[in-house]
Amino acid sequence: MKIDFVTLFPETVLAWTDFSILRRAQDAGLIQFGAVNPRDFAKDAHRTVDDSPYGGGPGMVMKPDVLGEALDSVHTEDSFIAFTDPSGELFSQRHAREWSKKSHLVLVCGHYEGIDQRVADEYADAIVSIGDFVLTGGELAAAVIADAVARLVPGVLGSPESLDEDAFADGLLSYPQYTRPPEWKGRRVPEVLQSGDHEAIRRWRRKQRLLATRARRPDLFAKAPLTDEDIDLLRER
Ligand code: SAH
C-alpha cells in the first residue's frame, strides 16, 4: 500500500512516518509514504499557493489550479483521495478499516482558511474531520489518519490478535492493561489477572470494557451489540 500526502509542509507529516512501527513497516516493504508539495506547481515567481477569499473575510484560501496540478501529479485511477476538513464527516475506526484495504490513499492537507471548494468537488472520494476542533493545518490530521490506517495493513503489527481487542473493534472501549511490578505506589494489579484462570480473565476484561463504555461513551454503548453474557456481566455486583 502507498499513502501520499499533498501538503505545503511535507517534512512535518513525513516525520511522523519515520519512527517505530511505521518505520519498520516501510523497511519490511509493507507500506510506502510519499508527499507532493503544491508549491512546486505554482506558476509565478513568488510561488503563490493561496489567495484572498471571494466574498471577503479573513485569511487566505488555497488556490484550485495549483492544488489541482499537484493532485494530478500523484493520483491514478486506483487512488482513493481523502480531504482533511473540520467540516468533514468524523473519521473513525470504520474508515481506518476500509481505507487499509486500498492500494493507494491520497491525503490532502489544507492550510490557512482551507481549500477552494471546487478542488474537493472535483477530486474528493471522502472529506473527513478528526474531531470537533480546528487545527492550523491538515498535516496533523493526515498523520493521525495515516497512522490509524497503516496499523491495520496486514503484517504491520507484530501480533494481529491485538487488533481484535482494540478499542472500537467491536463497538466497545478497551480494557485496562497492567504489567510488573504487581504493586506500585500501593496500587495492586487486580487479583484475577494474576490468577492464570483464562476464562475468569476473559470475563473480567469483557466486563471492564462494558462498564467503561457505559460510563464514558453512552453514545457507543447504546449502539453496541450486547450478548446474553454481557447482560449477565452487567448485572453482577
Ligand atoms: N476556518 C476554517 C479553518 C480551516 S483550518 C474552517 O473552519 O474550516 C485549515 C486546514 O486544517 C483545513 O483545511 C484542514 O485541512 C485542516 N484541519 C483543521 N482542523 C481539522 C480537523 N478537525 N480535522 C481535519 N482537518 C482539519
py3Dmol code that shows the C-alpha trace and the ligand (Angstrom):
import py3Dmol

protein = """\
ATOM      1  CA  MET A   1       0.000   0.000   0.000  1.00  0.00           C
ATOM      2  CA  LYS A   2       1.083   3.574  -0.666  1.00  0.00           C
ATOM      3  CA  ILE A   3      -0.048   6.685   1.218  1.00  0.00           C
ATOM      4  CA  ASP A   4       0.725  10.069  -0.361  1.00  0.00           C
ATOM      5  CA  PHE A   5       0.266  13.374   1.431  1.00  0.00           C
ATOM      6  CA  VAL A   6      -0.490  16.551  -0.515  1.00  0.00           C
ATOM      7  CA  THR A   7       0.885  19.243   1.762  1.00  0.00           C
ATOM      8  CA  LEU A   8       2.720  22.559   1.848  1.00  0.00           C
ATOM      9  CA  PHE A   9       4.846  21.108   4.686  1.00  0.00           C
ATOM     10  CA  PRO A  10       5.964  17.592   3.650  1.00  0.00           C
ATOM     11  CA  GLU A  11       8.732  17.378   6.277  1.00  0.00           C
ATOM     12  CA  THR A  12       6.268  17.711   9.155  1.00  0.00           C
ATOM     13  CA  VAL A  13       3.913  14.940   8.137  1.00  0.00           C
ATOM     14  CA  LEU A  14       6.610  12.580   6.853  1.00  0.00           C
ATOM     15  CA  ALA A  15       8.453  12.901  10.166  1.00  0.00           C
ATOM     16  CA  TRP A  16       5.588  11.023  11.822  1.00  0.00           C
ATOM     17  CA  THR A  17       6.016   8.078   9.474  1.00  0.00           C
ATOM     18  CA  ASP A  18       9.709   7.727  10.184  1.00  0.00           C
ATOM     19  CA  PHE A  19       9.755   6.031  13.600  1.00  0.00           C
ATOM     20  CA  SER A  20       8.768   2.868  15.418  1.00  0.00           C
ATOM     21  CA  ILE A  21       6.058   0.707  13.879  1.00  0.00           C
ATOM     22  CA  LEU A  22       5.599   2.762  10.697  1.00  0.00           C
ATOM     23  CA  ARG A  23       9.363   2.873  10.078  1.00  0.00           C
ATOM     24  CA  ARG A  24       9.556  -0.933  10.413  1.00  0.00           C
ATOM     25  CA  ALA A  25       6.553  -1.373   8.129  1.00  0.00           C
ATOM     26  CA  GLN A  26       8.317   0.655   5.412  1.00  0.00           C
ATOM     27  CA  ASP A  27      11.580  -1.242   5.876  1.00  0.00           C
ATOM     28  CA  ALA A  28       9.631  -4.502   5.522  1.00  0.00           C
ATOM     29  CA  GLY A  29       8.089  -3.241   2.255  1.00  0.00           C
ATOM     30  CA  LEU A  30       4.525  -3.366   3.638  1.00  0.00           C
ATOM     31  CA  ILE A  31       3.782   0.304   3.124  1.00  0.00           C
ATOM     32  CA  GLN A  32       5.252   3.358   1.399  1.00  0.00           C
ATOM     33  CA  PHE A  33       4.778   7.019   2.236  1.00  0.00           C
ATOM     34  CA  GLY A  34       5.296   9.954  -0.108  1.00  0.00           C
ATOM     35  CA  ALA A  35       4.470  13.647  -0.303  1.00  0.00           C
ATOM     36  CA  VAL A  36       3.693  16.182  -3.001  1.00  0.00           C
ATOM     37  CA  ASN A  37       4.066  19.912  -2.357  1.00  0.00           C
ATOM     38  CA  PRO A  38       1.574  22.142  -4.223  1.00  0.00           C
ATOM     39  CA  ARG A  39       4.131  24.946  -4.062  1.00  0.00           C
ATOM     40  CA  ASP A  40       6.158  23.026  -6.653  1.00  0.00           C
ATOM     41  CA  PHE A  41       3.252  23.584  -9.073  1.00  0.00           C
ATOM     42  CA  ALA A  42       2.886  27.337  -8.519  1.00  0.00           C
ATOM     43  CA  LYS A  43       3.402  29.385 -11.664  1.00  0.00           C
ATOM     44  CA  ASP A  44       4.589  32.807 -10.559  1.00  0.00           C
ATOM     45  CA  ALA A  45       7.967  33.950  -9.260  1.00  0.00           C
ATOM     46  CA  HIS A  46       6.641  34.122  -5.700  1.00  0.00           C
ATOM     47  CA  ARG A  47       5.356  30.534  -5.947  1.00  0.00           C
ATOM     48  CA  THR A  48       1.927  31.648  -4.733  1.00  0.00           C
ATOM     49  CA  VAL A  49      -0.369  28.875  -3.432  1.00  0.00           C
ATOM     50  CA  ASP A  50      -3.167  30.932  -1.858  1.00  0.00           C
ATOM     51  CA  ASP A  51      -5.320  33.985  -2.485  1.00  0.00           C
ATOM     52  CA  SER A  52      -7.947  36.051  -0.650  1.00  0.00           C
ATOM     53  CA  PRO A  53     -11.480  34.631  -0.413  1.00  0.00           C
ATOM     54  CA  TYR A  54     -14.241  35.635  -2.812  1.00  0.00           C
ATOM     55  CA  GLY A  55     -16.968  37.346  -0.812  1.00  0.00           C
ATOM     56  CA  GLY A  56     -14.495  38.760   1.665  1.00  0.00           C
ATOM     57  CA  GLY A  57     -13.486  37.658   5.137  1.00  0.00           C
ATOM     58  CA  PRO A  58     -10.230  36.963   6.922  1.00  0.00           C
ATOM     59  CA  GLY A  59      -7.319  34.791   5.860  1.00  0.00           C
ATOM     60  CA  MET A  60      -6.281  33.099   2.646  1.00  0.00           C
ATOM     61  CA  VAL A  61      -7.676  30.204   0.613  1.00  0.00           C
ATOM     62  CA  MET A  62      -5.589  27.599  -1.228  1.00  0.00           C
ATOM     63  CA  LYS A  63      -5.857  28.068  -4.993  1.00  0.00           C
ATOM     64  CA  PRO A  64      -7.648  25.350  -7.014  1.00  0.00           C
ATOM     65  CA  ASP A  65      -5.369  25.472 -10.099  1.00  0.00           C
ATOM     66  CA  VAL A  66      -2.148  24.881  -8.167  1.00  0.00           C
ATOM     67  CA  LEU A  67      -3.599  22.213  -5.869  1.00  0.00           C
ATOM     68  CA  GLY A  68      -5.282  20.523  -8.829  1.00  0.00           C
ATOM     69  CA  GLU A  69      -1.984  20.141 -10.640  1.00  0.00           C
ATOM     70  CA  ALA A  70      -0.379  18.734  -7.513  1.00  0.00           C
ATOM     71  CA  LEU A  71      -3.195  16.157  -7.280  1.00  0.00           C
ATOM     72  CA  ASP A  72      -2.928  15.300 -10.984  1.00  0.00           C
ATOM     73  CA  SER A  73       0.760  14.542 -10.477  1.00  0.00           C
ATOM     74  CA  VAL A  74       0.050  11.903  -7.834  1.00  0.00           C
ATOM     75  CA  HIS A  75      -3.324  10.235  -8.354  1.00  0.00           C
ATOM     76  CA  THR A  76      -4.168   7.371 -10.693  1.00  0.00           C
ATOM     77  CA  GLU A  77      -7.424   5.558 -11.444  1.00  0.00           C
ATOM     78  CA  ASP A  78      -6.854   3.338  -8.396  1.00  0.00           C
ATOM     79  CA  SER A  79      -6.298   6.178  -5.928  1.00  0.00           C
ATOM     80  CA  PHE A  80      -8.679   6.968  -3.085  1.00  0.00           C
ATOM     81  CA  ILE A  81      -8.492  10.704  -2.359  1.00  0.00           C
ATOM     82  CA  ALA A  82      -9.454  11.974   1.102  1.00  0.00           C
ATOM     83  CA  PHE A  83      -9.547  15.634   2.125  1.00  0.00           C
ATOM     84  CA  THR A  84      -8.986  16.732   5.736  1.00  0.00           C
ATOM     85  CA  ASP A  85     -11.520  19.321   6.839  1.00  0.00           C
ATOM     86  CA  PRO A  86     -13.042  20.210  10.241  1.00  0.00           C
ATOM     87  CA  SER A  87     -16.401  20.298   8.433  1.00  0.00           C
ATOM     88  CA  GLY A  88     -15.998  16.757   7.051  1.00  0.00           C
ATOM     89  CA  GLU A  89     -17.609  13.597   8.412  1.00  0.00           C
ATOM     90  CA  LEU A  90     -15.992  12.295  11.580  1.00  0.00           C
ATOM     91  CA  PHE A  91     -13.097   9.901  10.835  1.00  0.00           C
ATOM     92  CA  SER A  92     -13.439   6.667  12.804  1.00  0.00           C
ATOM     93  CA  GLN A  93     -12.051   3.147  13.087  1.00  0.00           C
ATOM     94  CA  ARG A  94     -14.571   2.145  10.402  1.00  0.00           C
ATOM     95  CA  HIS A  95     -12.854   4.459   7.881  1.00  0.00           C
ATOM     96  CA  ALA A  96      -9.443   3.180   9.002  1.00  0.00           C
ATOM     97  CA  ARG A  97     -10.555  -0.417   8.332  1.00  0.00           C
ATOM     98  CA  GLU A  98     -11.961   0.349   4.880  1.00  0.00           C
ATOM     99  CA  TRP A  99      -9.050   2.523   3.782  1.00  0.00           C
ATOM    100  CA  SER A 100      -6.437  -0.019   4.951  1.00  0.00           C
ATOM    101  CA  LYS A 101      -7.638  -2.209   2.041  1.00  0.00           C
ATOM    102  CA  LYS A 102      -6.945   0.451  -0.626  1.00  0.00           C
ATOM    103  CA  SER A 103      -3.784   0.208  -2.715  1.00  0.00           C
ATOM    104  CA  HIS A 104      -3.266   3.984  -2.862  1.00  0.00           C
ATOM    105  CA  LEU A 105      -4.523   6.556  -0.401  1.00  0.00           C
ATOM    106  CA  VAL A 106      -4.001  10.290  -1.061  1.00  0.00           C
ATOM    107  CA  LEU A 107      -4.490  12.573   1.971  1.00  0.00           C
ATOM    108  CA  VAL A 108      -4.966  16.256   1.180  1.00  0.00           C
ATOM    109  CA  CYS A 109      -3.928  18.803   3.801  1.00  0.00           C
ATOM    110  CA  GLY A 110      -5.431  22.277   3.807  1.00  0.00           C
ATOM    111  CA  HIS A 111      -3.799  25.276   5.416  1.00  0.00           C
ATOM    112  CA  TYR A 112      -4.747  28.884   6.225  1.00  0.00           C
ATOM    113  CA  GLU A 113      -8.551  29.205   5.871  1.00  0.00           C
ATOM    114  CA  GLY A 114      -8.786  25.990   3.872  1.00  0.00           C
ATOM    115  CA  ILE A 115      -9.093  24.990   0.229  1.00  0.00           C
ATOM    116  CA  ASP A 116     -11.176  26.329  -2.686  1.00  0.00           C
ATOM    117  CA  GLN A 117     -14.344  24.179  -2.573  1.00  0.00           C
ATOM    118  CA  ARG A 118     -14.068  23.211  -6.252  1.00  0.00           C
ATOM    119  CA  VAL A 119     -10.993  21.053  -5.582  1.00  0.00           C
ATOM    120  CA  ALA A 120     -12.918  18.734  -3.265  1.00  0.00           C
ATOM    121  CA  ASP A 121     -15.920  18.841  -5.627  1.00  0.00           C
ATOM    122  CA  GLU A 122     -13.618  17.656  -8.425  1.00  0.00           C
ATOM    123  CA  TYR A 123     -11.420  15.100  -6.629  1.00  0.00           C
ATOM    124  CA  ALA A 124     -12.692  14.023  -3.190  1.00  0.00           C
ATOM    125  CA  ASP A 125     -13.724  10.422  -2.540  1.00  0.00           C
ATOM    126  CA  ALA A 126     -14.123  11.395   1.125  1.00  0.00           C
ATOM    127  CA  ILE A 127     -13.913  14.512   3.302  1.00  0.00           C
ATOM    128  CA  VAL A 128     -13.078  13.803   6.937  1.00  0.00           C
ATOM    129  CA  SER A 129     -12.517  15.589  10.231  1.00  0.00           C
ATOM    130  CA  ILE A 130     -10.539  14.067  13.104  1.00  0.00           C
ATOM    131  CA  GLY A 131     -12.654  15.812  15.758  1.00  0.00           C
ATOM    132  CA  ASP A 132     -14.661  18.867  16.684  1.00  0.00           C
ATOM    133  CA  PHE A 133     -11.777  21.323  16.950  1.00  0.00           C
ATOM    134  CA  VAL A 134      -9.846  23.413  14.430  1.00  0.00           C
ATOM    135  CA  LEU A 135      -6.151  22.853  13.660  1.00  0.00           C
ATOM    136  CA  THR A 136      -3.848  25.289  11.848  1.00  0.00           C
ATOM    137  CA  GLY A 137      -3.388  22.804   9.018  1.00  0.00           C
ATOM    138  CA  GLY A 138      -4.304  19.332   7.808  1.00  0.00           C
ATOM    139  CA  GLU A 139      -0.842  17.856   8.405  1.00  0.00           C
ATOM    140  CA  LEU A 140      -1.517  16.570  11.938  1.00  0.00           C
ATOM    141  CA  ALA A 141      -4.935  15.290  10.850  1.00  0.00           C
ATOM    142  CA  ALA A 142      -3.413  13.456   7.872  1.00  0.00           C
ATOM    143  CA  ALA A 143      -0.678  11.970  10.084  1.00  0.00           C
ATOM    144  CA  VAL A 144      -3.336  10.734  12.523  1.00  0.00           C
ATOM    145  CA  ILE A 145      -5.345   9.163   9.696  1.00  0.00           C
ATOM    146  CA  ALA A 146      -2.285   7.577   8.063  1.00  0.00           C
ATOM    147  CA  ASP A 147      -1.214   6.093  11.391  1.00  0.00           C
ATOM    148  CA  ALA A 148      -4.645   4.610  12.127  1.00  0.00           C
ATOM    149  CA  VAL A 149      -4.869   3.158   8.590  1.00  0.00           C
ATOM    150  CA  ALA A 150      -1.299   1.839   8.437  1.00  0.00           C
ATOM    151  CA  ARG A 151      -1.534  -0.166  11.658  1.00  0.00           C
ATOM    152  CA  LEU A 152      -4.416  -2.141  10.105  1.00  0.00           C
ATOM    153  CA  VAL A 153      -2.439  -3.120   6.986  1.00  0.00           C
ATOM    154  CA  PRO A 154      -1.747  -6.862   7.345  1.00  0.00           C
ATOM    155  CA  GLY A 155       1.709  -7.519   8.811  1.00  0.00           C
ATOM    156  CA  VAL A 156       2.288  -4.018  10.184  1.00  0.00           C
ATOM    157  CA  LEU A 157       1.524  -5.026  13.782  1.00  0.00           C
ATOM    158  CA  GLY A 158       3.558  -7.892  15.204  1.00  0.00           C
ATOM    159  CA  SER A 159       0.575  -9.804  16.587  1.00  0.00           C
ATOM    160  CA  PRO A 160      -2.626  -9.454  14.555  1.00  0.00           C
ATOM    161  CA  GLU A 161      -4.691 -10.668  17.555  1.00  0.00           C
ATOM    162  CA  SER A 162      -4.046  -7.311  19.216  1.00  0.00           C
ATOM    163  CA  LEU A 163      -6.391  -5.788  16.630  1.00  0.00           C
ATOM    164  CA  ASP A 164      -9.358  -7.847  17.861  1.00  0.00           C
ATOM    165  CA  GLU A 165      -9.014  -6.452  21.375  1.00  0.00           C
ATOM    166  CA  ASP A 166      -8.586  -2.833  20.306  1.00  0.00           C
ATOM    167  CA  ALA A 167     -10.974  -0.163  21.385  1.00  0.00           C
ATOM    168  CA  PHE A 168     -13.802   0.165  18.808  1.00  0.00           C
ATOM    169  CA  ALA A 169     -13.021  -3.217  17.190  1.00  0.00           C
ATOM    170  CA  ASP A 170     -16.493  -4.395  18.234  1.00  0.00           C
ATOM    171  CA  GLY A 171     -18.005  -1.072  19.253  1.00  0.00           C
ATOM    172  CA  LEU A 172     -16.647  -1.082  22.831  1.00  0.00           C
ATOM    173  CA  LEU A 173     -13.759   0.732  24.507  1.00  0.00           C
ATOM    174  CA  SER A 174     -10.707  -1.282  25.566  1.00  0.00           C
ATOM    175  CA  TYR A 175      -9.978  -2.824  29.000  1.00  0.00           C
ATOM    176  CA  PRO A 176      -7.209  -1.549  31.341  1.00  0.00           C
ATOM    177  CA  GLN A 177      -3.762  -3.144  30.988  1.00  0.00           C
ATOM    178  CA  TYR A 178      -1.152  -3.837  33.710  1.00  0.00           C
ATOM    179  CA  THR A 179       2.423  -5.102  33.798  1.00  0.00           C
ATOM    180  CA  ARG A 180       5.044  -5.784  36.509  1.00  0.00           C
ATOM    181  CA  PRO A 181       5.558  -4.871  39.320  1.00  0.00           C
ATOM    182  CA  PRO A 182       2.396  -6.313  40.966  1.00  0.00           C
ATOM    183  CA  GLU A 183       2.274  -3.431  43.440  1.00  0.00           C
ATOM    184  CA  TRP A 184       3.256   0.184  42.714  1.00  0.00           C
ATOM    185  CA  LYS A 185       2.647   3.197  44.989  1.00  0.00           C
ATOM    186  CA  GLY A 186       0.314   1.000  46.996  1.00  0.00           C
ATOM    187  CA  ARG A 187      -1.792   0.156  43.932  1.00  0.00           C
ATOM    188  CA  ARG A 188      -2.177  -3.546  43.241  1.00  0.00           C
ATOM    189  CA  VAL A 189      -2.770  -5.238  39.902  1.00  0.00           C
ATOM    190  CA  PRO A 190      -6.277  -6.822  40.004  1.00  0.00           C
ATOM    191  CA  GLU A 191      -6.017 -10.349  41.522  1.00  0.00           C
ATOM    192  CA  VAL A 192      -7.850 -12.021  38.669  1.00  0.00           C
ATOM    193  CA  LEU A 193      -5.142 -11.047  36.146  1.00  0.00           C
ATOM    194  CA  GLN A 194      -2.564 -12.929  38.246  1.00  0.00           C
ATOM    195  CA  SER A 195      -4.777 -15.992  38.731  1.00  0.00           C
ATOM    196  CA  GLY A 196      -3.885 -17.791  35.496  1.00  0.00           C
ATOM    197  CA  ASP A 197      -7.624 -18.548  35.095  1.00  0.00           C
ATOM    198  CA  HIS A 198      -8.110 -17.647  31.423  1.00  0.00           C
ATOM    199  CA  GLU A 199     -11.883 -17.836  31.488  1.00  0.00           C
ATOM    200  CA  ALA A 200     -12.093 -15.585  34.575  1.00  0.00           C
ATOM    201  CA  ILE A 201      -9.682 -13.128  32.917  1.00  0.00           C
ATOM    202  CA  ARG A 202     -11.715 -13.069  29.717  1.00  0.00           C
ATOM    203  CA  ARG A 203     -14.912 -12.345  31.672  1.00  0.00           C
ATOM    204  CA  TRP A 204     -13.214  -9.652  33.787  1.00  0.00           C
ATOM    205  CA  ARG A 205     -11.844  -7.888  30.710  1.00  0.00           C
ATOM    206  CA  ARG A 206     -15.167  -8.048  28.910  1.00  0.00           C
ATOM    207  CA  LYS A 207     -16.902  -6.569  31.969  1.00  0.00           C
ATOM    208  CA  GLN A 208     -14.343  -3.741  32.199  1.00  0.00           C
ATOM    209  CA  ARG A 209     -14.982  -2.879  28.547  1.00  0.00           C
ATOM    210  CA  LEU A 210     -18.746  -2.826  29.090  1.00  0.00           C
ATOM    211  CA  LEU A 211     -18.506  -0.687  32.242  1.00  0.00           C
ATOM    212  CA  ALA A 212     -16.023   1.775  30.705  1.00  0.00           C
ATOM    213  CA  THR A 213     -18.112   2.179  27.555  1.00  0.00           C
ATOM    214  CA  ARG A 214     -21.342   2.679  29.513  1.00  0.00           C
ATOM    215  CA  ALA A 215     -19.711   5.267  31.811  1.00  0.00           C
ATOM    216  CA  ARG A 216     -17.633   7.253  29.305  1.00  0.00           C
ATOM    217  CA  ARG A 217     -19.263   6.756  25.924  1.00  0.00           C
ATOM    218  CA  PRO A 218     -23.006   6.259  26.312  1.00  0.00           C
ATOM    219  CA  ASP A 219     -23.302   7.012  22.569  1.00  0.00           C
ATOM    220  CA  LEU A 220     -21.237   3.912  21.718  1.00  0.00           C
ATOM    221  CA  PHE A 221     -22.842   1.811  24.452  1.00  0.00           C
ATOM    222  CA  ALA A 222     -26.324   2.496  23.043  1.00  0.00           C
ATOM    223  CA  LYS A 223     -25.243   1.024  19.685  1.00  0.00           C
ATOM    224  CA  ALA A 224     -23.089  -1.883  20.971  1.00  0.00           C
ATOM    225  CA  PRO A 225     -24.453  -5.354  20.161  1.00  0.00           C
ATOM    226  CA  LEU A 226     -24.669  -6.955  23.637  1.00  0.00           C
ATOM    227  CA  THR A 227     -24.659 -10.738  24.161  1.00  0.00           C
ATOM    228  CA  ASP A 228     -26.574 -12.589  26.892  1.00  0.00           C
ATOM    229  CA  GLU A 229     -23.275 -12.946  28.741  1.00  0.00           C
ATOM    230  CA  ASP A 230     -22.761  -9.172  28.561  1.00  0.00           C
ATOM    231  CA  ILE A 231     -26.122  -8.594  30.206  1.00  0.00           C
ATOM    232  CA  ASP A 232     -25.212 -11.085  32.977  1.00  0.00           C
ATOM    233  CA  LEU A 233     -21.836  -9.394  33.475  1.00  0.00           C
ATOM    234  CA  LEU A 234     -23.506  -6.001  33.838  1.00  0.00           C
ATOM    235  CA  ARG A 235     -25.962  -7.428  36.403  1.00  0.00           C
ATOM    236  CA  GLU A 236     -23.119  -8.846  38.585  1.00  0.00           C
ATOM    237  CA  ARG A 237     -22.232  -6.668  41.543  1.00  0.00           C
TER     238      ARG A 237
END
"""
ligand_1 = """\
26
SAH
N -11.948 28.397 9.078
C -11.587 27.135 8.518
C -10.318 26.649 9.176
C -9.532 25.770 8.279
S -8.222 25.007 9.158
C -12.692 26.120 8.795
O -13.354 26.255 9.838
O -12.885 25.205 8.000
C -7.086 24.679 7.886
C -6.935 23.236 7.480
O -6.618 22.460 8.614
C -8.182 22.607 6.886
O -8.258 22.875 5.505
C -7.933 21.140 7.161
O -7.083 20.564 6.187
C -7.167 21.165 8.476
N -7.984 20.882 9.684
C -8.252 21.749 10.692
N -8.984 21.150 11.657
C -9.197 19.883 11.249
C -9.902 18.772 11.814
N -10.536 18.851 12.982
N -9.902 17.623 11.118
C -9.261 17.517 9.932
N -8.579 18.533 9.349
C -8.545 19.703 9.996
"""
view = py3Dmol.view(width=600, height=400)
view.addModel(protein, "pdb")
view.setStyle({"model": 0}, {"cartoon": {"style": "trace"}})
view.addModel(ligand_1, "xyz")
view.setStyle({"model": 1}, {"stick": {}})
view.zoomTo()
view.show()
